Amino acid sequence: MFEGFETFDLPGDGATIHGVTGGSGPPLLLLHGNPQTHAMWHKVAPALAEHFTIVACDLRGYGKSSKPPSVADHANYSKRAMAADMVKVMEALGHTRFQIGAHDRGARVAHRLGLDWPDRVERMALLDIAPTREMYAHATDGFARDYWHWYFMIQPAPLPEQMMAADPDGFWIWKCARPPKRSLDVFAPKALEAYLEAFRDPETIRASCEDYRAAASIDIRHDDEDLGRKLDCPLLVLWAENGAIERHFDCMALWQERASDVRGHTLPGGHYLAEELPNDVADEFLAFFQT
């Protein structure tokens, strides 16, 4: 799916990170969402690689990256820990300052990276999320129904892990393509098989639950400790016209609370924008990152 790209496995900050790199020009880090891998960028990366050196990684706990043991406070699956991985990987590849394009969980990692290492990030584009803390704080009945997995996956181990592992393909498909709002047609066959193969590993299931448990606990604590500090890099937010963010939140207003320089709008698709509308996403990224 990434013809002409090189694969790598590099040390992060307590995890080994798998990914691909290719293209030429200024460095652009691409981060995926749950329950996916770096494969989600396979339709967008070739166009971006004509202008940028692309680095697309599997987050710790996902894909072929390592999956550290669980700890009581979920700190090693915090977005701070995941962001530190990315800083280490980019340094190893020779990129001390870079831009970031990220989706879903990866966008939460990007947000934390921009707060903890502001000197590393030139610009950031985020797909179909609002800030984690604010989404929990402003949750409604409708949001909880759309984002039911947020509340399921944070239940104490091993309940959600056991339930998902009993039928990993079935759970993945129900979460990502349940009718009538979504379809498996969004995903290319090779990408879908990569996602399902990764999710069949019980360790991936465990790690993804840890990611969500961290989001509902230590990540919110880290946000509170920021004391209102905002991202200071230019931020582009794009969200799905047919998605839960549009239905339940004022995405721009929430990001304006968390960043100083924000622009954004909807795209006419669903949650998996990079796979459903790859040309639109590539065009938006190129226009923003080349400014």
Backbone torsions as a table, in degrees:
resi	resn	phi	psi	omega
1	MET	NA	-17.3	-179.2
2	PHE	-123.1	64.7	-177.6
3	GLU	-61.2	130.6	-179.4
4	GLY	87.7	-5.3	177.7
5	PHE	-91.5	153.5	175.3
6	GLU	-103.2	140.2	175.7
7	THR	-88.2	156.4	177.3
8	PHE	-148.2	157.5	169.3
9	ASP	-134.9	109.5	-171.8
10	LEU	-127.0	151.2	178.2
11	PRO	-70.3	130.3	170.8
12	GLY	-95.2	-139.3	179.8
13	ASP	-107.7	63.7	-177.2
14	GLY	108.3	8.0	176.5
15	ALA	-149.9	152.4	173.2
16	THR	-92.9	128.5	-173.0
17	ILE	-108.7	127.9	177.4
18	HIS	-97.8	145.4	176.8
19	GLY	-174.1	-171.3	177.5
20	VAL	-133.0	154.0	175.3
21	THR	-141.8	146.5	-179.6
22	GLY	-174.0	171.7	-178.9
23	GLY	89.0	-168.8	179.3
24	SER	-151.6	154.3	-178.2
25	GLY	116.1	-165.8	-178.5
26	PRO	-60.1	146.6	-176.9
27	PRO	-73.4	137.8	178.2
28	LEU	-133.5	115.6	-179.9
29	LEU	-90.8	129.8	179.3
30	LEU	-115.3	128.2	-176.8
31	LEU	-123.7	138.0	-172.9
32	HIS	-93.5	175.2	176.5
33	GLY	-109.4	-173.2	178.5
34	ASN	-97.3	142.2	-4.0
35	PRO	-101.5	68.7	-173.5
36	GLN	-117.9	-166.6	176.7
37	THR	-139.9	-174.7	177.6
38	HIS	-60.6	-14.4	179.6
39	ALA	-59.3	-20.3	-178.7
40	MET	-62.2	-17.2	-178.0
41	TRP	-94.4	7.9	-169.7
42	HIS	-66.2	-24.2	178.5
43	LYS	-87.0	-19.1	-174.9
44	VAL	-101.3	-36.2	-172.7
45	ALA	-58.7	-41.1	-178.2
46	PRO	-59.6	-41.0	178.9
47	ALA	-67.5	-39.7	179.8
48	LEU	-69.6	-31.7	-177.4
49	ALA	-68.5	-13.7	174.9
50	GLU	-72.7	-15.4	-175.8
51	HIS	-126.1	-18.8	-174.3
52	PHE	-135.2	157.0	166.0
53	THR	-84.2	109.9	-174.4
54	ILE	-88.0	135.5	170.1
55	VAL	-126.5	113.0	179.8
56	ALA	-116.3	120.3	-171.6
57	CYS	-116.3	151.9	162.0
58	ASP	-84.6	124.7	175.0
59	LEU	-61.0	154.7	174.4
60	ARG	-54.9	137.7	-179.1
61	GLY	91.6	-9.3	-175.1
62	TYR	-124.0	155.7	173.9
63	GLY	55.2	-130.3	-178.0
64	LYS	-100.6	7.9	172.5
65	SER	-76.6	159.5	-176.6
66	SER	-73.1	163.0	-172.5
67	LYS	-128.2	86.9	-176.3
68	PRO	-57.2	153.1	177.4
69	PRO	-59.7	152.7	177.5
70	SER	-70.6	148.3	173.1
71	VAL	-128.0	162.3	-168.9
72	ALA	-59.0	-40.4	-176.7
73	ASP	-96.5	6.4	176.8
74	HIS	63.9	18.0	-173.5
75	ALA	-62.2	-32.7	-177.0
76	ASN	-80.9	4.2	167.5
77	TYR	-120.9	15.6	174.1
78	SER	-67.8	158.6	177.0
79	LYS	-67.3	-24.5	174.5
80	ARG	-64.2	-44.6	179.0
81	ALA	-66.2	-41.9	179.5
82	MET	-65.7	-38.4	177.6
83	ALA	-64.7	-40.2	178.9
84	ALA	-61.3	-37.1	174.3
85	ASP	-55.2	-46.3	-174.8
86	MET	-67.8	-36.7	176.7
87	VAL	-61.6	-45.1	179.5
88	LYS	-62.7	-44.4	-179.3
89	VAL	-63.7	-45.2	-179.7
90	MET	-64.1	-38.8	175.3
91	GLU	-60.8	-43.4	-179.3
92	ALA	-62.7	-29.4	178.8
93	LEU	-88.8	0.6	176.5
94	GLY	90.9	17.1	-176.3
95	HIS	-114.2	101.6	179.7
96	THR	-92.4	-15.4	175.2
97	ARG	-139.8	135.4	-170.2
98	PHE	-158.0	171.8	174.1
99	GLN	-107.5	160.5	-176.8
100	ILE	-133.0	133.8	167.3
101	GLY	-119.5	128.5	-170.9
102	ALA	-149.3	152.1	-178.2
103	HIS	-125.1	140.3	166.0
104	ASP	55.7	-124.9	-177.9
105	ARG	-59.1	-38.2	178.1
106	GLY	-61.8	-31.8	177.3
107	ALA	-69.0	-30.9	175.5
108	ARG	-69.5	-36.1	173.7
109	VAL	-64.2	-44.6	179.5
110	ALA	-60.0	-43.6	178.7
111	HIS	-56.8	-47.8	179.6
112	ARG	-66.4	-38.5	178.7
113	LEU	-60.2	-43.1	179.9
114	GLY	-65.5	-29.4	177.4
115	LEU	-79.0	-41.8	-175.6
116	ASP	-81.5	-29.7	-178.9
117	TRP	-130.3	62.9	-175.3
118	PRO	-61.9	-24.4	-179.5
119	ASP	-74.4	-12.4	-177.6
120	ARG	-91.0	-22.5	-167.7
121	VAL	-108.9	120.2	178.1
122	GLU	-82.8	-48.9	-179.6
123	ARG	-148.2	159.2	-176.9
124	MET	-143.8	134.3	174.9
125	ALA	-123.8	128.1	-174.4
126	LEU	-120.8	137.5	-177.3
127	LEU	-108.4	121.1	166.7
128	ASP	54.6	51.1	168.4
129	ILE	-142.7	159.5	162.7
130	ALA	-116.2	166.9	-178.5
131	PRO	-58.6	138.7	-174.5
132	THR	-55.7	-52.9	-175.7
133	ARG	-57.5	-43.9	-177.6
134	GLU	-70.6	-32.9	177.5
135	MET	-64.7	-43.6	176.1
136	TYR	-64.9	-42.7	-174.7
137	ALA	-67.0	-31.4	-176.2
138	HIS	-106.7	19.9	-177.6
139	ALA	-63.2	140.1	176.6
140	THR	-120.4	174.6	176.0
141	ASP	-57.9	-43.3	-179.7
142	GLY	-63.9	-41.3	177.1
143	PHE	-62.0	-45.9	-178.7
144	ALA	-61.4	-32.9	177.9
145	ARG	-71.2	-39.9	178.1
146	ASP	-72.6	-37.4	-175.8
147	TYR	-108.8	39.0	-177.8
148	TRP	-54.0	-33.6	-176.3
149	HIS	-66.6	-25.6	176.2
150	TRP	-57.5	-40.9	-174.9
151	TYR	-86.2	-26.7	176.6
152	PHE	-73.6	-46.7	-172.5
153	MET	-74.1	-15.4	178.4
154	ILE	-89.3	-1.5	177.4
155	GLN	-63.7	152.1	-176.2
156	PRO	-57.9	143.2	175.1
157	ALA	-63.8	147.5	7.1
158	PRO	-106.1	18.2	-172.2
159	LEU	-57.3	-58.8	-178.0
160	PRO	-63.5	-36.2	179.1
161	GLU	-59.8	-45.7	-178.4
162	GLN	-66.0	-40.4	-178.7
163	MET	-66.9	-42.0	178.9
164	MET	-69.4	-40.6	-177.2
165	ALA	-68.3	-20.2	178.4
166	ALA	-65.6	-28.3	178.1
167	ASP	-154.7	72.9	-173.7
168	PRO	-61.3	-40.9	178.6
169	ASP	-63.0	-44.3	-179.2
170	GLY	-62.5	-42.1	179.0
171	PHE	-64.8	-47.0	-178.1
172	TRP	-57.4	-47.4	-176.9
173	ILE	-66.9	-40.5	178.9
174	TRP	-63.5	-43.6	-179.1
175	LYS	-65.3	-42.5	-169.3
176	CYS	-96.6	-19.6	-174.3
177	ALA	-139.1	29.3	-178.4
178	ARG	-69.3	135.2	178.6
179	PRO	-72.4	158.7	1.0
180	PRO	-94.7	3.9	-169.9
181	LYS	-83.3	-24.3	-173.5
182	ARG	-137.7	163.7	179.5
183	SER	-141.8	148.5	174.6
184	LEU	-64.5	-16.5	-179.2
185	ASP	-61.2	-19.5	177.5
186	VAL	-62.3	-31.1	-171.6
187	PHE	-99.1	128.2	173.8
188	ALA	-63.0	145.7	-176.7
189	PRO	-53.3	-43.5	-179.0
190	LYS	-66.3	-38.6	178.2
191	ALA	-67.3	-44.1	179.8
192	LEU	-59.4	-43.6	179.8
193	GLU	-64.9	-36.8	176.7
194	ALA	-62.7	-41.5	180.0
195	TYR	-65.9	-46.1	-177.6
196	LEU	-66.9	-40.6	178.3
197	GLU	-59.7	-44.1	179.8
198	ALA	-64.7	-40.3	-174.2
199	PHE	-76.7	-14.7	176.4
200	ARG	-72.9	-12.7	178.0
201	ASP	-80.7	118.0	179.0
202	PRO	-55.5	-28.1	178.6
203	GLU	-68.5	-34.4	175.0
204	THR	-65.2	-42.4	178.3
205	ILE	-61.8	-47.5	178.2
206	ARG	-58.1	-47.6	-176.5
207	ALA	-65.5	-37.2	179.5
208	SER	-67.6	-35.0	173.7
209	CYS	-64.1	-40.6	177.5
210	GLU	-61.7	-38.1	176.0
211	ASP	-56.9	-47.4	-178.4
212	TYR	-71.6	-37.0	176.5
213	ARG	-63.1	-39.8	176.6
214	ALA	-62.9	-40.3	-178.5
215	ALA	-61.5	-33.9	-176.7
216	ALA	-88.7	1.3	-175.4
217	SER	-137.8	-86.9	-172.1
218	ILE	-66.3	-32.2	178.1
219	ASP	-64.5	-39.4	177.5
220	ILE	-66.4	-39.0	176.6
221	ARG	-60.7	-43.7	178.0
222	HIS	-62.1	-39.7	177.2
223	ASP	-62.0	-44.1	-179.9
224	ASP	-62.7	-36.9	-179.4
225	GLU	-69.4	-14.8	176.8
226	ASP	-69.0	-19.1	176.5
227	LEU	55.4	43.1	176.1
228	GLY	83.6	1.3	178.3
229	ARG	-62.0	140.4	-175.3
230	LYS	-113.0	156.4	167.3
231	LEU	-58.2	136.9	179.0
232	ASP	-109.3	2.2	175.8
233	CYS	-90.2	153.9	174.5
234	PRO	-58.0	136.9	-175.1
235	LEU	-127.0	129.5	172.3
236	LEU	-109.7	126.7	175.3
237	VAL	-118.8	128.2	178.2
238	LEU	-123.8	130.6	-179.4
239	TRP	-136.0	161.3	-170.4
240	ALA	-78.8	128.0	176.3
241	GLU	-59.9	-31.5	-177.9
242	ASN	-104.1	23.0	-174.4
243	GLY	-111.0	173.8	-176.9
244	ALA	-68.1	-32.1	178.5
245	ILE	-59.7	-47.1	179.8
246	GLU	-63.5	-36.8	-177.1
247	ARG	-72.5	-31.6	-166.6
248	HIS	-118.9	-11.6	-173.5
249	PHE	-138.3	156.7	168.0
250	ASP	-93.3	90.3	-170.1
251	CYS	-59.1	-46.1	-178.5
252	MET	-62.9	-43.9	-178.3
253	ALA	-62.8	-40.9	-179.8
254	LEU	-66.9	-39.7	178.8
255	TRP	-72.4	-28.0	175.6
256	GLN	-67.2	-22.7	173.4
257	GLU	-74.0	-21.2	-171.9
258	ARG	-114.8	-4.1	-179.1
259	ALA	-146.6	150.0	-174.6
260	SER	-85.9	-26.3	-173.0
261	ASP	-134.5	95.3	-172.8
262	VAL	-124.4	138.3	168.2
263	ARG	-140.2	157.2	179.8
264	GLY	170.7	174.5	-178.7
265	HIS	-171.5	174.0	177.2
266	THR	-80.9	159.4	167.0
267	LEU	-120.5	148.1	-170.4
268	PRO	-80.3	62.3	-179.2
269	GLY	-151.1	-162.2	178.3
270	GLY	-105.4	-165.4	-170.8
271	HIS	-58.5	-38.1	-173.6
272	TYR	-90.2	65.2	-170.5
273	LEU	-61.0	-40.0	-176.4
274	ALA	-66.1	-22.4	178.8
275	GLU	-100.4	-30.2	178.9
276	GLU	-82.4	-38.6	-176.5
277	LEU	-129.7	59.5	-173.6
278	PRO	-63.4	-35.8	-179.6
279	ASN	-67.8	-40.1	177.9
280	ASP	-63.2	-45.4	-179.3
281	VAL	-64.3	-44.6	179.2
282	ALA	-60.4	-44.3	180.0
283	ASP	-62.8	-43.2	179.6
284	GLU	-63.7	-43.6	179.4
285	PHE	-64.1	-45.1	-178.9
286	LEU	-62.3	-44.8	-179.6
287	ALA	-62.4	-39.5	-177.2
288	PHE	-76.6	-49.2	-174.0
289	PHE	-75.3	-17.5	178.4
290	GLN	-95.6	1.4	179.9
291	THR	-65.2	NA	NA
